[in-house]
């Protein structure tokens, strides 16, 4: 049974790859545009990754309290940043017509 533990450990960290991809894209957007929406999206991605890493190393009693707050904060920042991005793109497209 102990031989399965390293495999489970690796699989648990493979789940973070999509979050790292999103963080990379957000940071790329932030470097290119340097706008508030890029900042909000990047902060949201960092909070999401740190909360996931915290879950892997936390006690079960701590997970529900901290994870819910981190997840809520990350979601709010992502929604606001994404909304600003969509509004900026739609205004730019409206000016082209």
Secondary structure, DSSP 8 states (H G I E B T S, - for coil): -THHHHHHHHHHHHTTHHHHHHHHHHHHHHHHH--HHHHHHHHHHHHHHHHHHHHHHS-HHHHHHHHHHHHHHHHHHHHHHHHHHHHHHHHHHHHH-
